Amino acid sequence: MEQGLMVAIVVNIIGLTIAVWFIRSRLLAKLAEVEARKTRKRED
């Protein structure tokens, strides 16, 4: 394969990995927030 294509593929894979990590961390934070809200609601 051409070297430029290989570099583009590697850059895309790194970008997708970072995007998935970011979305996953935001989703887990939101789920934790919702669980905390449910817990507080039950205590009232």
Sequence and secondary structure as in RCSB ss.txt:
>XXXX:A:sequence
MEQGLMVAIVVNIIGLTIAVWFIRSRLLAKLAEVEARKTRKRED
>XXXX:A:secstr
  HHHHHHHHHHHHHHHHHHHHHHHHHHHHHHHHHHHHHHHHH 
